[in-house]
Amino acid sequence: MKKVFALLAVGLGLAVSASAQDFGFKKGDVLLEGSVGFSVEDNKNTEEKVTSFNFVPKAGYFISDKVAIGLGLGFVSTKDEDYSTGGSTDKTNSFGIGVFGRYYFLEIGKRFKTYGEAGLGYSYIKSETEVAGNTVEGPKTNTIDFNVGVGANYFITERLALNVGLTNLINIGSSKVDASGAKATTNYGVQLGSINNIFDMATFGLAYKF
């Protein structure tokens, strides 16, 4: 009987400990978030190989229990090799930096936290093409964009969470090639109505709370 009571006590202690876990954010917390991706596609039929890499880190500071402000970076590199006779190699690198503000407005259970986020960013793209040992650099493209979106954090532990960027509700951007006589290209989009499948546009990453 003593063993039974001991086991019950241990089980109750674990249950209390689990229920006491703090899933979420408080004023003064620091959030590190981001994703890393790498892929290679080698098509033997077309004799073309595409290699891509991306690294998108983000850091935020909570000025209240529900509001965070922060800074994000982004790096994307793509290499497209045509290894057929007389083929060429195209390389594209892009770098971006931006600021964001995030507001947590809905909790589903203890672990699932939903947020809205607005961000303003700048990025540039550089490209070059290599043919028969000769490299030709393409013009640099500068882009400024503003977006408003929604996302969520699902806490795996008290500090580690899966981040899901669901969709952009508003997106406004302007791009211009750094060349004489070039004119800017602007784009904007609004998605405030129904969305057929929001997970078609989802992005996934990890988040860590300090």
C-alpha positions as CSV (number, residue, x, y, z in Angstrom):
1,M,0.0,0.0,0.0
2,K,2.9,2.4,0.8
3,K,4.2,1.8,-2.7
4,V,0.9,2.6,-4.2
5,F,0.7,5.9,-2.3
6,A,4.3,6.7,-3.3
7,L,3.5,6.1,-7.0
8,L,0.3,8.3,-6.7
9,A,2.4,11.0,-5.0
10,V,5.0,11.0,-7.8
11,G,2.3,11.0,-10.5
12,L,0.5,13.9,-8.8
13,G,3.8,15.8,-8.5
14,L,4.5,15.3,-12.2
15,A,1.0,16.5,-13.1
16,V,1.3,19.6,-11.0
17,S,4.8,20.3,-12.5
18,A,3.4,20.0,-16.0
19,S,0.4,22.2,-15.3
20,A,2.7,24.8,-13.8
21,Q,4.7,25.2,-16.9
22,D,4.6,28.6,-18.4
23,F,3.9,28.4,-22.2
24,G,4.0,31.9,-23.6
25,F,5.7,35.2,-23.3
26,K,6.1,38.0,-20.7
27,K,7.4,41.5,-20.8
28,G,11.2,41.4,-21.0
29,D,11.5,38.1,-22.8
30,V,13.7,37.8,-25.9
31,L,12.5,35.7,-28.9
32,L,14.9,34.2,-31.4
33,E,13.2,32.8,-34.5
34,G,14.2,31.6,-37.9
35,S,14.6,28.9,-40.5
36,V,17.4,27.4,-42.6
37,G,16.9,25.6,-45.8
38,F,19.0,23.8,-48.4
39,S,17.9,21.9,-51.5
40,V,19.5,20.3,-54.6
41,E,17.6,19.3,-57.8
42,D,19.6,17.5,-60.5
43,N,17.6,16.9,-63.7
44,K,19.5,14.4,-65.9
45,N,17.0,14.9,-68.8
46,T,17.7,18.6,-69.2
47,E,21.2,18.4,-67.7
48,E,20.5,21.1,-65.3
49,K,21.3,21.3,-61.5
50,V,19.7,23.8,-59.2
51,T,21.2,24.4,-55.7
52,S,19.5,26.8,-53.2
53,F,20.2,27.8,-49.7
54,N,18.3,30.2,-47.4
55,F,18.9,31.5,-43.9
56,V,16.3,33.8,-42.3
57,P,16.9,34.7,-38.6
58,K,14.8,37.1,-36.5
59,A,15.0,38.5,-33.0
60,G,12.4,40.3,-30.9
61,Y,12.0,41.9,-27.5
62,F,8.8,41.9,-25.6
63,I,7.8,45.4,-24.4
64,S,4.7,43.9,-22.9
65,D,3.2,40.5,-22.4
66,K,1.6,40.6,-25.8
67,V,3.7,43.0,-27.9
68,A,7.2,42.4,-29.4
69,I,9.4,44.6,-31.6
70,G,12.5,43.3,-33.4
71,L,14.8,43.0,-36.3
72,G,15.0,40.3,-39.1
73,L,17.6,39.3,-41.6
74,G,17.5,37.2,-44.7
75,F,19.9,35.5,-47.1
76,V,19.0,33.5,-50.1
77,S,21.5,32.0,-52.6
78,T,20.6,30.1,-55.8
79,K,22.9,28.4,-58.3
80,D,21.5,27.1,-61.6
81,E,24.0,25.0,-63.6
82,D,23.4,23.9,-67.2
83,Y,26.1,21.2,-67.6
84,S,25.3,20.3,-71.1
85,T,27.8,21.1,-73.9
86,G,28.2,24.8,-74.0
87,G,26.1,25.3,-70.9
88,S,26.1,28.2,-68.5
89,T,25.9,28.8,-64.8
90,D,23.6,31.4,-63.2
91,K,24.1,32.6,-59.7
92,T,21.7,34.8,-57.7
93,N,22.3,36.1,-54.1
94,S,19.9,38.2,-52.1
95,F,20.2,39.9,-48.7
96,G,17.5,41.6,-46.7
97,I,17.0,43.4,-43.4
98,G,13.9,44.6,-41.8
99,V,12.0,45.6,-38.6
100,F,8.8,44.2,-37.3
101,G,6.1,44.5,-34.7
102,R,4.1,41.6,-33.4
103,Y,0.9,41.4,-31.3
104,Y,-0.3,38.2,-29.7
105,F,-4.1,38.3,-29.7
106,L,-5.4,34.7,-29.3
107,E,-4.5,31.6,-27.2
108,I,-5.8,28.2,-28.1
109,G,-5.1,26.0,-25.1
110,K,-1.8,26.6,-23.2
111,R,0.6,25.9,-26.0
112,F,-0.9,27.6,-29.1
113,K,-0.4,31.4,-29.4
114,T,-1.6,33.3,-32.4
115,Y,-0.2,36.7,-33.5
116,G,-0.5,39.4,-36.1
117,E,2.7,41.0,-37.4
118,A,3.6,44.0,-39.5
119,G,7.0,44.4,-41.0
120,L,9.0,46.9,-43.2
121,G,12.1,45.6,-45.0
122,Y,14.8,46.3,-47.6
123,S,16.5,43.8,-49.8
124,Y,18.8,43.6,-52.8
125,I,19.5,40.9,-55.4
126,K,22.7,40.4,-57.3
127,S,23.1,38.0,-60.2
128,E,25.8,36.8,-62.5
129,T,26.1,34.4,-65.5
130,E,29.2,32.4,-66.4
131,V,29.6,31.0,-69.9
132,A,32.8,29.4,-71.1
133,G,34.8,30.8,-68.2
134,N,33.6,34.4,-68.8
135,T,31.5,35.9,-66.0
136,V,29.0,38.7,-66.7
137,E,27.4,40.5,-63.7
138,G,23.8,41.5,-63.8
139,P,22.4,44.7,-62.4
140,K,21.5,44.9,-58.7
141,T,17.8,45.1,-57.8
142,N,16.7,47.0,-54.8
143,T,13.3,46.3,-53.1
144,I,11.4,47.9,-50.3
145,D,8.3,46.2,-49.0
146,F,5.7,46.4,-46.2
147,N,3.5,43.5,-45.1
148,V,0.9,42.6,-42.5
149,G,0.4,38.9,-41.8
150,V,-0.7,36.4,-39.2
151,G,1.1,33.4,-37.6
152,A,1.3,31.2,-34.6
153,N,3.7,29.6,-32.1
154,Y,3.1,26.1,-30.8
155,F,5.2,25.5,-27.7
156,I,7.0,22.1,-27.6
157,T,8.6,23.0,-24.3
158,E,8.5,26.1,-22.1
159,R,11.2,27.7,-24.3
160,L,11.1,26.0,-27.6
161,A,8.3,26.5,-30.1
162,L,7.4,25.7,-33.7
163,N,6.6,28.9,-35.6
164,V,4.1,28.9,-38.4
165,G,3.8,32.0,-40.7
166,L,0.3,31.5,-42.0
167,T,-0.3,34.1,-44.7
168,N,0.2,37.8,-45.6
169,L,-3.0,39.8,-45.4
170,I,-1.5,43.0,-46.9
171,N,1.7,43.3,-49.0
172,I,3.0,46.5,-50.6
173,G,6.4,46.5,-52.4
174,S,8.5,48.5,-54.8
175,S,11.5,47.2,-56.8
176,K,14.0,49.0,-59.0
177,V,16.9,47.8,-61.0
178,D,20.1,49.7,-60.3
179,A,20.7,50.8,-63.9
180,S,20.5,54.0,-65.9
181,G,17.0,54.8,-67.0
182,A,15.4,52.0,-65.0
183,K,12.0,52.7,-63.5
184,A,10.5,51.2,-60.3
185,T,8.0,48.3,-60.3
186,T,5.4,48.4,-57.6
187,N,3.0,45.7,-56.4
188,Y,0.4,45.4,-53.7
189,G,-2.0,42.8,-52.6
190,V,-4.8,42.5,-50.0
191,Q,-6.2,39.2,-48.8
192,L,-8.9,39.9,-46.2
193,G,-11.6,37.6,-47.4
194,S,-11.8,33.8,-47.4
195,I,-8.7,31.7,-48.0
196,N,-9.2,28.3,-49.5
197,N,-6.3,26.6,-47.8
198,I,-4.2,28.8,-45.6
199,F,-1.5,26.1,-45.2
200,D,-0.7,26.2,-48.9
201,M,1.1,29.5,-48.0
202,A,2.5,28.6,-44.6
203,T,6.2,28.9,-43.7
204,F,7.7,26.9,-40.8
205,G,10.6,27.6,-38.5
206,L,11.7,27.3,-34.9
207,A,11.5,29.8,-32.1
208,Y,13.3,30.0,-28.8
209,K,12.4,32.1,-25.7
210,F,15.1,33.6,-23.4
